[in-house]
Amino acid sequence: MADYKRRPSESFESFLRKFRRAVKNGKRLEKAREKQHLIPEKTKRQQKKQALTGLRLKKEKDFLRKIGKIEEVARRRF
C-alpha cells in the first residue's frame, strides 16, 4: 500500500486533496468496493451438507411437534 506523508510546509487541506486524488486515480477504492459485496459460491460439498442439515432439522422439528414439545403454528396462506 502506498505511504502518504505530509510535507512540513504543506497545509492539511492540500494534503487531504492530494491524498483523495491519489486514491481516486489509483483504482484501489474501486476494487475494494467490487469485493465488498462479493458472495463466494458454495461448493457441491457445502450445498449437500447444508441440504442434509436442513432435512435433519426438519425431521427433528416434526418429531417434536408430534410429541407435543413444540406448538403447532398456523401457516399463513397467500
mmCIF file of the N, C-alpha and C atoms, coordinates in Angstrom:
data_MODEL
# 
_entry.id   MODEL 
# 
loop_
_atom_site.group_PDB 
_atom_site.id 
_atom_site.type_symbol 
_atom_site.label_atom_id 
_atom_site.label_alt_id 
_atom_site.label_comp_id 
_atom_site.label_asym_id 
_atom_site.label_entity_id 
_atom_site.label_seq_id 
_atom_site.pdbx_PDB_ins_code 
_atom_site.Cartn_x 
_atom_site.Cartn_y 
_atom_site.Cartn_z 
_atom_site.occupancy 
_atom_site.B_iso_or_equiv 
_atom_site.pdbx_formal_charge 
_atom_site.auth_seq_id 
_atom_site.auth_comp_id 
_atom_site.auth_asym_id 
_atom_site.auth_atom_id 
_atom_site.pdbx_PDB_model_num 
ATOM 1   N N  . MET A 1 1  ? 0.838   -1.175  0.000  1.00 0.00 ? 1  MET A N  1 
ATOM 2   C CA . MET A 1 1  ? 0.000   0.000   0.000  1.00 0.00 ? 1  MET A CA 1 
ATOM 3   C C  . MET A 1 1  ? 0.882   1.236   0.000  1.00 0.00 ? 1  MET A C  1 
ATOM 4   N N  . ALA A 1 2  ? 0.433   2.251   -0.686 1.00 0.00 ? 2  ALA A N  1 
ATOM 5   C CA . ALA A 1 2  ? 1.208   3.478   -0.802 1.00 0.00 ? 2  ALA A CA 1 
ATOM 6   C C  . ALA A 1 2  ? 1.252   4.208   0.537  1.00 0.00 ? 2  ALA A C  1 
ATOM 7   N N  . ASP A 1 3  ? 2.345   4.869   0.767  1.00 0.00 ? 3  ASP A N  1 
ATOM 8   C CA . ASP A 1 3  ? 2.523   5.604   2.010  1.00 0.00 ? 3  ASP A CA 1 
ATOM 9   C C  . ASP A 1 3  ? 2.488   7.095   1.685  1.00 0.00 ? 3  ASP A C  1 
ATOM 10  N N  . TYR A 1 4  ? 1.580   7.816   2.276  1.00 0.00 ? 4  TYR A N  1 
ATOM 11  C CA . TYR A 1 4  ? 1.439   9.240   2.032  1.00 0.00 ? 4  TYR A CA 1 
ATOM 12  C C  . TYR A 1 4  ? 1.898   9.999   3.265  1.00 0.00 ? 4  TYR A C  1 
ATOM 13  N N  . LYS A 1 5  ? 2.845   10.921  3.043  1.00 0.00 ? 5  LYS A N  1 
ATOM 14  C CA . LYS A 1 5  ? 3.361   11.724  4.148  1.00 0.00 ? 5  LYS A CA 1 
ATOM 15  C C  . LYS A 1 5  ? 3.150   13.195  3.830  1.00 0.00 ? 5  LYS A C  1 
ATOM 16  N N  . ARG A 1 6  ? 2.853   13.920  4.855  1.00 0.00 ? 6  ARG A N  1 
ATOM 17  C CA . ARG A 1 6  ? 2.617   15.352  4.716  1.00 0.00 ? 6  ARG A CA 1 
ATOM 18  C C  . ARG A 1 6  ? 3.946   16.091  4.827  1.00 0.00 ? 6  ARG A C  1 
ATOM 19  N N  . ARG A 1 7  ? 4.173   16.998  3.910  1.00 0.00 ? 7  ARG A N  1 
ATOM 20  C CA . ARG A 1 7  ? 5.393   17.808  3.964  1.00 0.00 ? 7  ARG A CA 1 
ATOM 21  C C  . ARG A 1 7  ? 5.280   18.811  5.105  1.00 0.00 ? 7  ARG A C  1 
ATOM 22  N N  . PRO A 1 8  ? 6.372   19.231  5.669  1.00 0.00 ? 8  PRO A N  1 
ATOM 23  C CA . PRO A 1 8  ? 6.318   20.177  6.798  1.00 0.00 ? 8  PRO A CA 1 
ATOM 24  C C  . PRO A 1 8  ? 5.625   21.491  6.455  1.00 0.00 ? 8  PRO A C  1 
ATOM 25  N N  . SER A 1 9  ? 5.795   21.983  5.250  1.00 0.00 ? 9  SER A N  1 
ATOM 26  C CA . SER A 1 9  ? 5.194   23.280  4.895  1.00 0.00 ? 9  SER A CA 1 
ATOM 27  C C  . SER A 1 9  ? 3.806   23.127  4.278  1.00 0.00 ? 9  SER A C  1 
ATOM 28  N N  . GLU A 1 10 ? 3.331   21.918  4.108  1.00 0.00 ? 10 GLU A N  1 
ATOM 29  C CA . GLU A 1 10 ? 2.053   21.665  3.431  1.00 0.00 ? 10 GLU A CA 1 
ATOM 30  C C  . GLU A 1 10 ? 0.883   21.753  4.414  1.00 0.00 ? 10 GLU A C  1 
ATOM 31  N N  . SER A 1 11 ? -0.194  22.411  4.006  1.00 0.00 ? 11 SER A N  1 
ATOM 32  C CA . SER A 1 11 ? -1.376  22.506  4.869  1.00 0.00 ? 11 SER A CA 1 
ATOM 33  C C  . SER A 1 11 ? -2.127  21.170  4.834  1.00 0.00 ? 11 SER A C  1 
ATOM 34  N N  . PHE A 1 12 ? -2.921  20.964  5.847  1.00 0.00 ? 12 PHE A N  1 
ATOM 35  C CA . PHE A 1 12 ? -3.662  19.705  5.933  1.00 0.00 ? 12 PHE A CA 1 
ATOM 36  C C  . PHE A 1 12 ? -4.674  19.568  4.793  1.00 0.00 ? 12 PHE A C  1 
ATOM 37  N N  . GLU A 1 13 ? -5.318  20.691  4.424  1.00 0.00 ? 13 GLU A N  1 
ATOM 38  C CA . GLU A 1 13 ? -6.319  20.665  3.359  1.00 0.00 ? 13 GLU A CA 1 
ATOM 39  C C  . GLU A 1 13 ? -5.701  20.259  2.023  1.00 0.00 ? 13 GLU A C  1 
ATOM 40  N N  . SER A 1 14 ? -4.536  20.809  1.706  1.00 0.00 ? 14 SER A N  1 
ATOM 41  C CA . SER A 1 14 ? -3.887  20.453  0.435  1.00 0.00 ? 14 SER A CA 1 
ATOM 42  C C  . SER A 1 14 ? -3.405  19.002  0.466  1.00 0.00 ? 14 SER A C  1 
ATOM 43  N N  . PHE A 1 15 ? -2.939  18.562  1.625  1.00 0.00 ? 15 PHE A N  1 
ATOM 44  C CA . PHE A 1 15 ? -2.525  17.159  1.756  1.00 0.00 ? 15 PHE A CA 1 
ATOM 45  C C  . PHE A 1 15 ? -3.727  16.233  1.564  1.00 0.00 ? 15 PHE A C  1 
ATOM 46  N N  . LEU A 1 16 ? -4.865  16.603  2.144  1.00 0.00 ? 16 LEU A N  1 
ATOM 47  C CA . LEU A 1 16 ? -6.072  15.795  2.023  1.00 0.00 ? 16 LEU A CA 1 
ATOM 48  C C  . LEU A 1 16 ? -6.545  15.732  0.572  1.00 0.00 ? 16 LEU A C  1 
ATOM 49  N N  . ARG A 1 17 ? -6.497  16.865  -0.133 1.00 0.00 ? 17 ARG A N  1 
ATOM 50  C CA . ARG A 1 17 ? -6.864  16.878  -1.555 1.00 0.00 ? 17 ARG A CA 1 
ATOM 51  C C  . ARG A 1 17 ? -5.949  15.956  -2.357 1.00 0.00 ? 17 ARG A C  1 
ATOM 52  N N  . LYS A 1 18 ? -4.646  16.048  -2.077 1.00 0.00 ? 18 LYS A N  1 
ATOM 53  C CA . LYS A 1 18 ? -3.678  15.212  -2.788 1.00 0.00 ? 18 LYS A CA 1 
ATOM 54  C C  . LYS A 1 18 ? -3.923  13.725  -2.508 1.00 0.00 ? 18 LYS A C  1 
ATOM 55  N N  . PHE A 1 19 ? -4.218  13.410  -1.268 1.00 0.00 ? 19 PHE A N  1 
ATOM 56  C CA . PHE A 1 19 ? -4.477  12.026  -0.874 1.00 0.00 ? 19 PHE A CA 1 
ATOM 57  C C  . PHE A 1 19 ? -5.736  11.494  -1.566 1.00 0.00 ? 19 PHE A C  1 
ATOM 58  N N  . ARG A 1 20 ? -6.815  12.279  -1.538 1.00 0.00 ? 20 ARG A N  1 
ATOM 59  C CA . ARG A 1 20 ? -8.058  11.845  -2.174 1.00 0.00 ? 20 ARG A CA 1 
ATOM 60  C C  . ARG A 1 20 ? -7.891  11.634  -3.672 1.00 0.00 ? 20 ARG A C  1 
ATOM 61  N N  . ARG A 1 21 ? -7.175  12.534  -4.304 1.00 0.00 ? 21 ARG A N  1 
ATOM 62  C CA . ARG A 1 21 ? -6.935  12.413  -5.737 1.00 0.00 ? 21 ARG A CA 1 
ATOM 63  C C  . ARG A 1 21 ? -6.132  11.139  -6.039 1.00 0.00 ? 21 ARG A C  1 
ATOM 64  N N  . ALA A 1 22 ? -5.143  10.839  -5.216 1.00 0.00 ? 22 ALA A N  1 
ATOM 65  C CA . ALA A 1 22 ? -4.324  9.643   -5.424 1.00 0.00 ? 22 ALA A CA 1 
ATOM 66  C C  . ALA A 1 22 ? -5.155  8.374   -5.231 1.00 0.00 ? 22 ALA A C  1 
ATOM 67  N N  . VAL A 1 23 ? -6.033  8.374   -4.242 1.00 0.00 ? 23 VAL A N  1 
ATOM 68  C CA . VAL A 1 23 ? -6.887  7.212   -4.002 1.00 0.00 ? 23 VAL A CA 1 
ATOM 69  C C  . VAL A 1 23 ? -7.865  7.023   -5.158 1.00 0.00 ? 23 VAL A C  1 
ATOM 70  N N  . LYS A 1 24 ? -8.423  8.121   -5.638 1.00 0.00 ? 24 LYS A N  1 
ATOM 71  C CA . LYS A 1 24 ? -9.389  8.059   -6.739 1.00 0.00 ? 24 LYS A CA 1 
ATOM 72  C C  . LYS A 1 24 ? -8.736  7.552   -8.019 1.00 0.00 ? 24 LYS A C  1 
ATOM 73  N N  . ASN A 1 25 ? -7.546  8.031   -8.318 1.00 0.00 ? 25 ASN A N  1 
ATOM 74  C CA . ASN A 1 25 ? -6.856  7.643   -9.545 1.00 0.00 ? 25 ASN A CA 1 
ATOM 75  C C  . ASN A 1 25 ? -6.170  6.282   -9.423 1.00 0.00 ? 25 ASN A C  1 
ATOM 76  N N  . GLY A 1 26 ? -5.981  5.802   -8.214 1.00 0.00 ? 26 GLY A N  1 
ATOM 77  C CA . GLY A 1 26 ? -5.263  4.556   -8.020 1.00 0.00 ? 26 GLY A CA 1 
ATOM 78  C C  . GLY A 1 26 ? -6.099  3.308   -8.231 1.00 0.00 ? 26 GLY A C  1 
ATOM 79  N N  . LYS A 1 27 ? -7.409  3.437   -8.372 1.00 0.00 ? 27 LYS A N  1 
ATOM 80  C CA . LYS A 1 27 ? -8.331  2.325   -8.602 1.00 0.00 ? 27 LYS A CA 1 
ATOM 81  C C  . LYS A 1 27 ? -8.429  1.359   -7.423 1.00 0.00 ? 27 LYS A C  1 
ATOM 82  N N  . ARG A 1 28 ? -7.781  1.629   -6.319 1.00 0.00 ? 28 ARG A N  1 
ATOM 83  C CA . ARG A 1 28 ? -7.858  0.733   -5.161 1.00 0.00 ? 28 ARG A CA 1 
ATOM 84  C C  . ARG A 1 28 ? -9.248  0.762   -4.541 1.00 0.00 ? 28 ARG A C  1 
ATOM 85  N N  . LEU A 1 29 ? -9.824  1.939   -4.468 1.00 0.00 ? 29 LEU A N  1 
ATOM 86  C CA . LEU A 1 29 ? -11.148 2.091   -3.878 1.00 0.00 ? 29 LEU A CA 1 
ATOM 87  C C  . LEU A 1 29 ? -12.194 1.365   -4.725 1.00 0.00 ? 29 LEU A C  1 
ATOM 88  N N  . GLU A 1 30 ? -12.048 1.468   -6.031 1.00 0.00 ? 30 GLU A N  1 
ATOM 89  C CA . GLU A 1 30 ? -12.977 0.793   -6.944 1.00 0.00 ? 30 GLU A CA 1 
ATOM 90  C C  . GLU A 1 30 ? -12.914 -0.725  -6.768 1.00 0.00 ? 30 GLU A C  1 
ATOM 91  N N  . LYS A 1 31 ? -11.715 -1.254  -6.673 1.00 0.00 ? 31 LYS A N  1 
ATOM 92  C CA . LYS A 1 31 ? -11.557 -2.704  -6.488 1.00 0.00 ? 31 LYS A CA 1 
ATOM 93  C C  . LYS A 1 31 ? -12.102 -3.147  -5.133 1.00 0.00 ? 31 LYS A C  1 
ATOM 94  N N  . ALA A 1 32 ? -11.888 -2.351  -4.111 1.00 0.00 ? 32 ALA A N  1 
ATOM 95  C CA . ALA A 1 32 ? -12.381 -2.695  -2.773 1.00 0.00 ? 32 ALA A CA 1 
ATOM 96  C C  . ALA A 1 32 ? -13.902 -2.705  -2.752 1.00 0.00 ? 32 ALA A C  1 
ATOM 97  N N  . ARG A 1 33 ? -14.532 -1.759  -3.444 1.00 0.00 ? 33 ARG A N  1 
ATOM 98  C CA . ARG A 1 33 ? -15.996 -1.705  -3.489 1.00 0.00 ? 33 ARG A CA 1 
ATOM 99  C C  . ARG A 1 33 ? -16.563 -2.883  -4.259 1.00 0.00 ? 33 ARG A C  1 
ATOM 100 N N  . GLU A 1 34 ? -15.861 -3.347  -5.288 1.00 0.00 ? 34 GLU A N  1 
ATOM 101 C CA . GLU A 1 34 ? -16.314 -4.521  -6.040 1.00 0.00 ? 34 GLU A CA 1 
ATOM 102 C C  . GLU A 1 34 ? -16.331 -5.755  -5.141 1.00 0.00 ? 34 GLU A C  1 
ATOM 103 N N  . LYS A 1 35 ? -15.298 -5.899  -4.338 1.00 0.00 ? 35 LYS A N  1 
ATOM 104 C CA . LYS A 1 35 ? -15.172 -7.082  -3.485 1.00 0.00 ? 35 LYS A CA 1 
ATOM 105 C C  . LYS A 1 35 ? -16.043 -6.996  -2.233 1.00 0.00 ? 35 LYS A C  1 
ATOM 106 N N  . GLN A 1 36 ? -16.519 -5.818  -1.893 1.00 0.00 ? 36 GLN A N  1 
ATOM 107 C CA . GLN A 1 36 ? -17.250 -5.591  -0.649 1.00 0.00 ? 36 GLN A CA 1 
ATOM 108 C C  . GLN A 1 36 ? -18.500 -6.459  -0.557 1.00 0.00 ? 36 GLN A C  1 
ATOM 109 N N  . HIS A 1 37 ? -19.238 -6.594  -1.645 1.00 0.00 ? 37 HIS A N  1 
ATOM 110 C CA . HIS A 1 37 ? -20.496 -7.333  -1.622 1.00 0.00 ? 37 HIS A CA 1 
ATOM 111 C C  . HIS A 1 37 ? -20.388 -8.673  -2.341 1.00 0.00 ? 37 HIS A C  1 
ATOM 112 N N  . LEU A 1 38 ? -19.189 -9.127  -2.601 1.00 0.00 ? 38 LEU A N  1 
ATOM 113 C CA . LEU A 1 38 ? -18.988 -10.386 -3.293 1.00 0.00 ? 38 LEU A CA 1 
ATOM 114 C C  . LEU A 1 38 ? -19.314 -11.544 -2.369 1.00 0.00 ? 38 LEU A C  1 
ATOM 115 N N  . ILE A 1 39 ? -20.209 -12.428 -2.809 1.00 0.00 ? 39 ILE A N  1 
ATOM 116 C CA . ILE A 1 39 ? -20.564 -13.601 -2.028 1.00 0.00 ? 39 ILE A CA 1 
ATOM 117 C C  . ILE A 1 39 ? -19.964 -14.812 -2.746 1.00 0.00 ? 39 ILE A C  1 
ATOM 118 N N  . PRO A 1 40 ? -19.033 -15.510 -2.108 1.00 0.00 ? 40 PRO A N  1 
ATOM 119 C CA . PRO A 1 40 ? -18.412 -16.647 -2.773 1.00 0.00 ? 40 PRO A CA 1 
ATOM 120 C C  . PRO A 1 40 ? -19.427 -17.767 -3.002 1.00 0.00 ? 40 PRO A C  1 
ATOM 121 N N  . GLU A 1 41 ? -19.313 -18.439 -4.140 1.00 0.00 ? 41 GLU A N  1 
ATOM 122 C CA . GLU A 1 41 ? -20.226 -19.531 -4.455 1.00 0.00 ? 41 GLU A CA 1 
ATOM 123 C C  . GLU A 1 41 ? -19.902 -20.737 -3.587 1.00 0.00 ? 41 GLU A C  1 
ATOM 124 N N  . LYS A 1 42 ? -20.963 -21.462 -3.219 1.00 0.00 ? 42 LYS A N  1 
ATOM 125 C CA . LYS A 1 42 ? -20.772 -22.646 -2.388 1.00 0.00 ? 42 LYS A CA 1 
ATOM 126 C C  . LYS A 1 42 ? -20.368 -23.823 -3.257 1.00 0.00 ? 42 LYS A C  1 
ATOM 127 N N  . THR A 1 43 ? -19.496 -24.654 -2.729 1.00 0.00 ? 43 THR A N  1 
ATOM 128 C CA . THR A 1 43 ? -19.081 -25.838 -3.456 1.00 0.00 ? 43 THR A CA 1 
ATOM 129 C C  . THR A 1 43 ? -20.184 -26.891 -3.366 1.00 0.00 ? 43 THR A C  1 
ATOM 130 N N  . LYS A 1 44 ? -20.083 -27.928 -4.193 1.00 0.00 ? 44 LYS A N  1 
ATOM 131 C CA . LYS A 1 44 ? -21.084 -29.005 -4.185 1.00 0.00 ? 44 LYS A CA 1 
ATOM 132 C C  . LYS A 1 44 ? -21.146 -29.643 -2.801 1.00 0.00 ? 44 LYS A C  1 
ATOM 133 N N  . ARG A 1 45 ? -19.998 -29.827 -2.187 1.00 0.00 ? 45 ARG A N  1 
ATOM 134 C CA . ARG A 1 45 ? -19.950 -30.453 -0.864 1.00 0.00 ? 45 ARG A CA 1 
ATOM 135 C C  . ARG A 1 45 ? -20.699 -29.610 0.165  1.00 0.00 ? 45 ARG A C  1 
ATOM 136 N N  . GLN A 1 46 ? -20.483 -28.292 0.128  1.00 0.00 ? 46 GLN A N  1 
ATOM 137 C CA . GLN A 1 46 ? -21.171 -27.394 1.056  1.00 0.00 ? 46 GLN A CA 1 
ATOM 138 C C  . GLN A 1 46 ? -22.678 -27.405 0.822  1.00 0.00 ? 46 GLN A C  1 
ATOM 139 N N  . GLN A 1 47 ? -23.112 -27.440 -0.458 1.00 0.00 ? 47 GLN A N  1 
ATOM 140 C CA . GLN A 1 47 ? -24.534 -27.470 -0.777 1.00 0.00 ? 47 GLN A CA 1 
ATOM 141 C C  . GLN A 1 47 ? -25.175 -28.745 -0.253 1.00 0.00 ? 47 GLN A C  1 
ATOM 142 N N  . LYS A 1 48 ? -24.510 -29.885 -0.444 1.00 0.00 ? 48 LYS A N  1 
ATOM 143 C CA . LYS A 1 48 ? -25.043 -31.162 0.023  1.00 0.00 ? 48 LYS A CA 1 
ATOM 144 C C  . LYS A 1 48 ? -25.139 -31.180 1.544  1.00 0.00 ? 48 LYS A C  1 
ATOM 145 N N  . LYS A 1 49 ? -24.095 -30.689 2.205  1.00 0.00 ? 49 LYS A N  1 
ATOM 146 C CA . LYS A 1 49 ? -24.085 -30.658 3.658  1.00 0.00 ? 49 LYS A CA 1 
ATOM 147 C C  . LYS A 1 49 ? -25.218 -29.784 4.192  1.00 0.00 ? 49 LYS A C  1 
ATOM 148 N N  . GLN A 1 50 ? -25.432 -28.624 3.581  1.00 0.00 ? 50 GLN A N  1 
ATOM 149 C CA . GLN A 1 50 ? -26.494 -27.727 4.005  1.00 0.00 ? 50 GLN A CA 1 
ATOM 150 C C  . GLN A 1 50 ? -27.863 -28.364 3.786  1.00 0.00 ? 50 GLN A C  1 
ATOM 151 N N  . ALA A 1 51 ? -28.042 -29.052 2.661  1.00 0.00 ? 51 ALA A N  1 
ATOM 152 C CA . ALA A 1 51 ? -29.319 -29.707 2.382  1.00 0.00 ? 51 ALA A CA 1 
ATOM 153 C C  . ALA A 1 51 ? -29.586 -30.820 3.398  1.00 0.00 ? 51 ALA A C  1 
ATOM 154 N N  . LEU A 1 52 ? -28.578 -31.606 3.719  1.00 0.00 ? 52 LEU A N  1 
ATOM 155 C CA . LEU A 1 52 ? -28.748 -32.692 4.684  1.00 0.00 ? 52 LEU A CA 1 
ATOM 156 C C  . LEU A 1 52 ? -29.042 -32.148 6.081  1.00 0.00 ? 52 LEU A C  1 
ATOM 157 N N  . THR A 1 53 ? -28.383 -31.053 6.442  1.00 0.00 ? 53 THR A N  1 
ATOM 158 C CA . THR A 1 53 ? -28.629 -30.432 7.741  1.00 0.00 ? 53 THR A CA 1 
ATOM 159 C C  . THR A 1 53 ? -30.067 -29.926 7.823  1.00 0.00 ? 53 THR A C  1 
ATOM 160 N N  . GLY A 1 54 ? -30.552 -29.305 6.740  1.00 0.00 ? 54 GLY A N  1 
ATOM 161 C CA . GLY A 1 54 ? -31.922 -28.816 6.701  1.00 0.00 ? 54 GLY A CA 1 
ATOM 162 C C  . GLY A 1 54 ? -32.928 -29.947 6.850  1.00 0.00 ? 54 GLY A C  1 
ATOM 163 N N  . LEU A 1 55 ? -32.687 -31.067 6.170  1.00 0.00 ? 55 LEU A N  1 
ATOM 164 C CA . LEU A 1 55 ? -33.580 -32.215 6.276  1.00 0.00 ? 55 LEU A CA 1 
ATOM 165 C C  . LEU A 1 55 ? -33.590 -32.774 7.696  1.00 0.00 ? 55 LEU A C  1 
ATOM 166 N N  . ARG A 1 56 ? -32.406 -32.847 8.307  1.00 0.00 ? 56 ARG A N  1 
ATOM 167 C CA . ARG A 1 56 ? -32.307 -33.381 9.669  1.00 0.00 ? 56 ARG A CA 1 
ATOM 168 C C  . ARG A 1 56 ? -33.070 -32.481 10.651 1.00 0.00 ? 56 ARG A C  1 
ATOM 169 N N  . LEU A 1 57 ? -32.905 -31.167 10.516 1.00 0.00 ? 57 LEU A N  1 
ATOM 170 C CA . LEU A 1 57 ? -33.602 -30.241 11.408 1.00 0.00 ? 57 LEU A CA 1 
ATOM 171 C C  . LEU A 1 57 ? -35.116 -30.311 11.210 1.00 0.00 ? 57 LEU A C  1 
ATOM 172 N N  . LYS A 1 58 ? -35.551 -30.464 9.961  1.00 0.00 ? 58 LYS A N  1 
ATOM 173 C CA . LYS A 1 58 ? -36.986 -30.573 9.691  1.00 0.00 ? 58 LYS A CA 1 
ATOM 174 C C  . LYS A 1 58 ? -37.555 -31.823 10.336 1.00 0.00 ? 58 LYS A C  1 
ATOM 175 N N  . LYS A 1 59 ? -36.823 -32.923 10.240 1.00 0.00 ? 59 LYS A N  1 
ATOM 176 C CA . LYS A 1 59 ? -37.262 -34.181 10.856 1.00 0.00 ? 59 LYS A CA 1 
ATOM 177 C C  . LYS A 1 59 ? -37.390 -34.034 12.369 1.00 0.00 ? 59 LYS A C  1 
ATOM 178 N N  . GLU A 1 60 ? -36.379 -33.400 12.972 1.00 0.00 ? 60 GLU A N  1 
ATOM 179 C CA . GLU A 1 60 ? -36.404 -33.196 14.425 1.00 0.00 ? 60 GLU A CA 1 
ATOM 180 C C  . GLU A 1 60 ? -37.586 -32.319 14.845 1.00 0.00 ? 60 GLU A C  1 
ATOM 181 N N  . LYS A 1 61 ? -37.861 -31.254 14.091 1.00 0.00 ? 61 LYS A N  1 
ATOM 182 C CA . LYS A 1 61 ? -38.985 -30.379 14.413 1.00 0.00 ? 61 LYS A CA 1 
ATOM 183 C C  . LYS A 1 61 ? -40.311 -31.110 14.274 1.00 0.00 ? 61 LYS A C  1 
ATOM 184 N N  . ASP A 1 62 ? -40.441 -31.896 13.211 1.00 0.00 ? 62 ASP A N  1 
ATOM 185 C CA . ASP A 1 62 ? -41.672 -32.665 13.021 1.00 0.00 ? 62 ASP A CA 1 
ATOM 186 C C  . ASP A 1 62 ? -41.888 -33.630 14.179 1.00 0.00 ? 62 ASP A C  1 
ATOM 187 N N  . PHE A 1 63 ? -40.829 -34.280 14.620 1.00 0.00 ? 63 PHE A N  1 
ATOM 188 C CA . PHE A 1 63 ? -40.931 -35.228 15.730 1.00 0.00 ? 63 PHE A CA 1 
ATOM 189 C C  . PHE A 1 63 ? -41.362 -34.516 17.015 1.00 0.00 ? 63 PHE A C  1 
ATOM 190 N N  . LEU A 1 64 ? -40.727 -33.355 17.287 1.00 0.00 ? 64 LEU A N  1 
ATOM 191 C CA . LEU A 1 64 ? -41.068 -32.598 18.486 1.00 0.00 ? 64 LEU A CA 1 
ATOM 192 C C  . LEU A 1 64 ? -42.515 -32.076 18.432 1.00 0.00 ? 64 LEU A C  1 
ATOM 193 N N  . ARG A 1 65 ? -42.992 -31.727 17.221 1.00 0.00 ? 65 ARG A N  1 
ATOM 194 C CA . ARG A 1 65 ? -44.381 -31.310 17.079 1.00 0.00 ? 65 ARG A CA 1 
ATOM 195 C C  . ARG A 1 65 ? -45.331 -32.461 17.373 1.00 0.00 ? 65 ARG A C  1 
ATOM 196 N N  . LYS A 1 66 ? -44.978 -33.657 16.907 1.00 0.00 ? 66 LYS A N  1 
ATOM 197 C CA . LYS A 1 66 ? -45.836 -34.831 17.094 1.00 0.00 ? 66 LYS A CA 1 
ATOM 198 C C  . LYS A 1 66 ? -45.962 -35.208 18.569 1.00 0.00 ? 66 LYS A C  1 
ATOM 199 N N  . ILE A 1 67 ? -44.863 -35.072 19.312 1.00 0.00 ? 67 ILE A N  1 
ATOM 200 C CA . ILE A 1 67 ? -44.935 -35.465 20.724 1.00 0.00 ? 67 ILE A CA 1 
ATOM 201 C C  . ILE A 1 67 ? -45.402 -34.324 21.625 1.00 0.00 ? 67 ILE A C  1 
ATOM 202 N N  . GLY A 1 68 ? -45.629 -33.137 21.044 1.00 0.00 ? 68 GLY A N  1 
ATOM 203 C CA . GLY A 1 68 ? -46.202 -32.035 21.801 1.00 0.00 ? 68 GLY A CA 1 
ATOM 204 C C  . GLY A 1 68 ? -45.212 -31.106 22.458 1.00 0.00 ? 68 GLY A C  1 
ATOM 205 N N  . LYS A 1 69 ? -43.948 -31.190 22.143 1.00 0.00 ? 69 LYS A N  1 
ATOM 206 C CA . LYS A 1 69 ? -42.940 -30.296 22.736 1.00 0.00 ? 69 LYS A CA 1 
ATOM 207 C C  . LYS A 1 69 ? -42.977 -28.903 22.086 1.00 0.00 ? 69 LYS A C  1 
ATOM 208 N N  . ILE A 1 70 ? -43.381 -28.859 20.828 1.00 0.00 ? 70 ILE A N  1 
ATOM 209 C CA . ILE A 1 70 ? -43.472 -27.589 20.105 1.00 0.00 ? 70 ILE A CA 1 
ATOM 210 C C  . ILE A 1 70 ? -44.929 -27.401 19.698 1.00 0.00 ? 70 ILE A C  1 
ATOM 211 N N  . GLU A 1 71 ? -45.425 -26.166 19.862 1.00 0.00 ? 71 GLU A N  1 
ATOM 212 C CA . GLU A 1 71 ? -46.809 -25.887 19.492 1.00 0.00 ? 71 GLU A CA 1 
ATOM 213 C C  . GLU A 1 71 ? -46.961 -25.854 17.975 1.00 0.00 ? 71 GLU A C  1 
ATOM 214 N N  . GLU A 1 72 ? -48.147 -26.226 17.523 1.00 0.00 ? 72 GLU A N  1 
ATOM 215 C CA . GLU A 1 72 ? -48.455 -26.137 16.107 1.00 0.00 ? 72 GLU A CA 1 
ATOM 216 C C  . GLU A 1 72 ? -48.575 -24.659 15.729 1.00 0.00 ? 72 GLU A C  1 
ATOM 217 N N  . VAL A 1 73 ? -47.978 -24.274 14.654 1.00 0.00 ? 73 VAL A N  1 
ATOM 218 C CA . VAL A 1 73 ? -48.037 -22.900 14.198 1.00 0.00 ? 73 VAL A CA 1 
ATOM 219 C C  . VAL A 1 73 ? -48.943 -22.847 12.979 1.00 0.00 ? 73 VAL A C  1 
ATOM 220 N N  . ALA A 1 74 ? -49.913 -21.955 13.025 1.00 0.00 ? 74 ALA A N  1 
ATOM 221 C CA . ALA A 1 74 ? -50.834 -21.808 11.885 1.00 0.00 ? 74 ALA A CA 1 
ATOM 222 C C  . ALA A 1 74 ? -50.061 -21.179 10.736 1.00 0.00 ? 74 ALA A C  1 
ATOM 223 N N  . ARG A 1 75 ? -50.110 -21.807 9.584  1.00 0.00 ? 75 ARG A N  1 
ATOM 224 C CA . ARG A 1 75 ? -49.398 -21.293 8.416  1.00 0.00 ? 75 ARG A CA 1 
ATOM 225 C C  . ARG A 1 75 ? -50.284 -20.307 7.684  1.00 0.00 ? 75 ARG A C  1 
ATOM 226 N N  . ARG A 1 76 ? -49.697 -19.228 7.245  1.00 0.00 ? 76 ARG A N  1 
ATOM 227 C CA . ARG A 1 76 ? -50.453 -18.209 6.520  1.00 0.00 ? 76 ARG A CA 1 
ATOM 228 C C  . ARG A 1 76 ? -50.564 -18.607 5.062  1.00 0.00 ? 76 ARG A C  1 
ATOM 229 N N  . ARG A 1 77 ? -51.709 -18.353 4.501  1.00 0.00 ? 77 ARG A N  1 
ATOM 230 C CA . ARG A 1 77 ? -51.894 -18.602 3.069  1.00 0.00 ? 77 ARG A CA 1 
ATOM 231 C C  . ARG A 1 77 ? -51.905 -17.279 2.357  1.00 0.00 ? 77 ARG A C  1 
ATOM 232 N N  . PHE A 1 78 ? -51.317 -17.246 1.204  1.00 0.00 ? 78 PHE A N  1 
ATOM 233 C CA . PHE A 1 78 ? -51.241 -16.004 0.432  1.00 0.00 ? 78 PHE A CA 1 
ATOM 234 C C  . PHE A 1 78 ? -52.227 -16.009 -0.685 1.00 0.00 ? 78 PHE A C  1 
# 
